[in-house]
Amino acid sequence: MVVKAYPLGMVGIINNNGIAEDEGDSGVEPYVGLEFDTPEEARDFYNSYATRTGFKVRTGQLYRSRTDGTVSSRRFVCSKEGFQLNSRTGCPAFIRVQRRDTGKWVLDQIQKEHNHELGGHIEETTPRPSVQQRAPAPTKLGTSVPHRPKMKVVDEADKGRSCPSGVISFKRFKGAEESDGQTQPKATEPYAGLEFSSANEACQFYQAYAEVVGFRVRIGQLFRSKVDGSITSRRFVCSKEGFQHPSRMGCGAYMRIKRQDSGGWIVDRLNKDHNHDLEPGKKNAGMKKITEDVTGGLDSVDLIELNDFSNHISKTRENTIGKEWYPVLLDYFQSKQAEDMGFFYAIELDSNGSCMSIFWADSRSRFACSQFGDAVVFDTSYRKGEYSVPFATFIGFNHHRQPVLLGGALVADESKEAFSWLFQTWLRAMSGRRPRSIVADQDLPIQQAVAQVFPGTHHRFSAWQIRSKERENLRSFPNEFKYEYEKCLYQSQTTVEFDTMWSALVNKYGLRDNMWLREIYEKRENWVPAFLRASFFGGIPVNGAFDPFYSTSLNSLTSLREFISRYEQGLEQRREEERKEDFNSYNLQPFLQTKEPVEEQCRRLYTLTIFRIFQSELAQSYNYLGLKTYEEGAISRFLVRKCGNENEKHAVTFSASNLNASCSCQMFEYEGLLCRHILKVFNLLDIRELPSRYILHRWTKNAEFGFVRDVESGVTSQDLKALMIWSLREAASKYIEFGTSSLEKYKLAYEIMREGGKKLCWQR
């Protein structure tokens, strides 16, 4: 049965005659099946329930339809949900409403338990909507902008007084004013729940508040919708936030506003504490007109107040990179080019000629891409927190399974245009060699850019995003479901097995209509292990966990003056680790565990790290039994199962004509190394040496020297020459390093070069 819920506090209780009566102290408690006309009505109902129960409400995440982009469900959460502020406790209480085909909104998920004390009946933090007739809608501009909400003139002031264009009086928010005989709540200073008709109004309110308190305001970070790229929230910060300038002190004071479905904005996060002296009456001269700063100001759509409504407004992109970064980085790039002929950099320009995103890579990174650019991670860890700079990296994994830098970037905004330009620029710098696979975030702009620039490349979603969504969407589910969910993901060996287990799981718990589960199932090729194993990912763990390249060097507090030195320091540290592993692989010899010729063969070819993985698989193969189940001509099939464990078994197909073998575990396809199951079959068939196709050159000790044979076809003569130059330069740098360690080694190195020079006809 579906019950119609009238939000308490908006209307009275309806009696049998249809006449409204006072509601008294009674009220309906939320439960699954409760129906509302709009999500705002659901929020008002939950607010009233929260007031009686003793907690406050925040608007949580919304979900959009994959078909038309409309909002399909909304969450309203306890104000202590999450851990972004010290006052929050990670409270799990929430309700979720979902839109039905009838247009109604039905409560489909609920969690009533809180993990903190409740305060009894409390005052609501946001004014309740009035049931009186609404004021006329604000006049709209005739200018329209593609893919953006229509621009609006600032709402008319209270009591019908118009507000001068470009100016919002602080008196609007000060003290208690009477409107239609009712006293409005005071708003002399910001508080969570304060609402504005536009982001520009919120900005000028915070500016006016700052002048009274005694600090200046800067426009901080913005966040965009993952669906359509529109701005969903904005931060206004104290001018002393961060450390990019000597005058800044890392002040934590800020106000964040969030866009509501109605088009208005609400304060959802706030910190009023400053770590410096305040100067009451201090003017915010730099922000009198928000339109003055295009790259760092507010979005030009729906946020700008115009003195001349006839002006043509063009769509501009936001830029989260501070203006002060460009001259510093350009100076650094030019100095690097003077010492490194292969250094590459590019800067994106928008339609107005303003600097946007930046990309750079030195010759070592470009050379590394020719070796290890088959599996790439586009790491945007800066998006996890409020970093002072949007620094992203392209990462590969070398023949020691160490991360190697394939390029760095500053991302101006999170739009499809920004990511497409960045991927195309990286591709151009790397001689047009597309990766076989890429790990990147699942946001729609990134998905679109990957599909456009890297067609045929398997896009795998970042593990941190998947884990974050799972924590958010599964926290109200029982532990039994979570256990079966993990089992379905990590114990299904084939795609068919996963589909079967998933269908049984959602049917068992009645979750066929769960929007989030439906969405991630549709994208299962991009994150479910069973669908990833058929593509090469260079040994990136199945669970997707890996440390960022600059995990210890750069963080959210790194300032401009420290960025370049820390970037160089972190890069050199990683490359020194690679040189050590190169040295160890050439000079150390691991012990053999068996007398198998294949073990000696792989010890001779593989690096230490890769050989240890192979050696472990070879040793494990002795714990398995192999049984031939089918044979027709040159094709044979084997069932390989673990001794004492009937459930752990895999099918191996072998062709005697060309020694091809494949296993249902797909370890070779995913990692480029033979699994224990195929090694067991090779042992049964007395194959004493691995066919060359099963020893990938990228995993060998000589990976950095033998690349030319792999790229001779399909590249231009100019690109091939560049690859050879980078290869010889890298070899020469190591030659010089070891040749200058002592006088004796110098003499030897010089003699080798002289003899080599004769063969290259240096001397006539």
C-alpha positions, 0 to 999 in steps of 0.5 A: 500500500502506498501512503500519501505523505503531506510534509508537516509544517507546510500544510495542516492535517486534512480531515475527512471533510477535506478541511485543514486542521492544526497538526498538533504534536503528532506526525508520520514516521518515514517508512519504505513506500511513503509517497511524495509529489516532489523531492522538496516535499520529501525533504520538508517531511524529513526535516519535520521528522528530524526536528521532532526526533532531534537531529538536522538534515542535509541534502545528500547525493542525487542520481540522474537517469542515463537516458535523459539526464533527469534526476531519478533519486535523491538522498537526504542525510543526517547533518553528521553524515561523513567526516569532512568536518570535525563535527561529523561522526559518519552517521548512517541515518538517511532516507532515499526517494526515487521517482516513479513512472507516474511522476511521484517520488517514493521512499525506497531506502531508509536508515533510522539508526544514528551513531550519536546522541539525539537532541530532542525537539530542535529548531529547524535550520532552514525556513520552511516553505510558505503555502502562500502564493509564490512571488512572480518569477525573476525576469530572465535574460534573452541570451541563452548559452548552450548546455547551461541553465538560462541566465537570470537577473538577480532576484528582486529584493524583499518587499518588492524593492528592486536591487541595483544591478551588480550590487547586493545590499548586506542590509537584506541579510541583516537583522530581522525584517518583517514581511507580510507581518511575519518575522524572517530569520536573522542572517547577519552571518552565514550558517548551514542551511542559508539559501540564495537565489544565485551563486553570485548572491551568495558570493556578494553576501559572503563578501559583505560579511567578510568586510564586517568581520575583517578579512578578504575573500577569494573564489575557491574550488568549484565542483561539476556534475559528473553527468552534464558538467554543470557546476554543482557547488562552489567555495568562497575562501579567506584570501589567506587560504593556501600557501601559494603566496608569502602573504597566505597562511593556510587559513581554513575559513570558507563557505561552500554553497551547493546547487539545489534542484530548484536552481537555488543555492544553499550553504552546506559547509562552513568554517568561520575560524581564522588563524590570523588577526581580523581587521573589521571594515576591510574592503574586498576591492578585488571582488566588486565585479565578479566578471573581472576575473574570467579564469578564476571567477564565477561561472559566466552562466547563471552567476553574472549580474549585468549592467547592460542586458544587451551584451552578448554572453559567450560560454567560457570554461572555468580554470582552477589553475591559479594565474601565478602558476603559468609564468613559473612553469613556463620558466621551468619548461624553458630551462628543461628544454635547454638541457634536454632536447627531448623535453616536450610541453604544451599549453591549451588555449581557450577561444579567448586565447587564455591559458588553460590546461598544461602538459609536459614530459621529459625525454626519459618519460617519452622513452619509457612510454615506448617501452611501458606505455601499453598499460597506462594509469591516468592518476587524478588523485587530486580529486579525492581532496581539496588540493591547491593545484589540479596535478594529474599524472600518466603512469606506466609500470616498468619491467620491475613492476615499478611505476614510471612517469609518462607525463604530468599535467595541470587540468584546468577544468573537468570538462570533456574538452579539457580531458580530450585535449590532454589525451590527444597531447599525450598521444602526440608526445608519445609518437601516437602509440595508443595504450592497450588499456587505461585506468582512469576515473569513471566520470562522464567527461573522462569516459567520453574523452577516452572513447574519442582519443583512445578507441579500442583501448579498454577503459578500467574505472579507478578503484578508489571511485568504485570503493567510495561509491560502494561505501556510500550505496551499500552501507545500509545493506545487511552484512550478508549482502555485502559478503555475497556481493564481494564473493560475486565480484572476486570469486567468479572466474568467467563473465557468464559465471559473474552474470549468473551470480549477480542475477541470483544476488539481486533477485534474492534481496529484491534489488532489481529496481535499485538504481545504483546496482543497475548502473554499475552492472551496465558498466561491468566491463569497466570494473568487474575483474572477470571482465578485465582479465581478458585485457593486458593491464601490465600487472596492475592488481585485480583490486586496482590498488596502487600508490600514486607516483608522488605519494610522498612528495606532493600533497594537498598542501604543496605550494607553488614555490615548493611544487617544482622542487618536490616534483623533481625530487620525487621523480629522481627518487623513483628513477633511482629506485629503477636504477637499483633494480636494473643493477640487481637484475644484472648482478644478482642471481636468485636460487632455483627451486626446481630442476626444470629447464624452464626455470633456468630459461626464465632466470636468465631472461626475466628481471628479478621481480618478474622471475620471482612471480614466475618461480612462484607459479612454477612451484605452485604447479606441483600442487595441481593435477592435470587430466585430459578431457578432450582431444581432436586432431592437434587440439587438446583440453585439460582440466587442472585442479588443485590437490585436495580442493575440488572447487579450484579448477581451470580449463587449459586448451593446447594446440600441438601444431603451434604450441599455443595454450590458453587458460580460463584464469586468463593470467597471461592475457592480464599480466603477460606471465604464464599461470601455474595451470598452463605450466602444469600442462607443459610439464605433462607434455614434456615441454622443456622450454617456453615458446618465445611468444610467452616471454614478453620482452617488456618483462626481460632485463633487456626491455629498454634496449630491444624496443626497436624491433617491436616498433619498426612497423607502424611508425614514421622514420622521424619517430623511429629516429627519436626513439633510437635517440632516447634509447641511446641517450638513456644507455649513455647516461648509465654508461657515464654514471658507471664509467666515472665511478673510478679512474680504472672504470673510466679507462675501461669505459674510454677504451670500450668507446674507442673500439666501438667508435671504430666499428661505427666509423667515427675514425677514418 
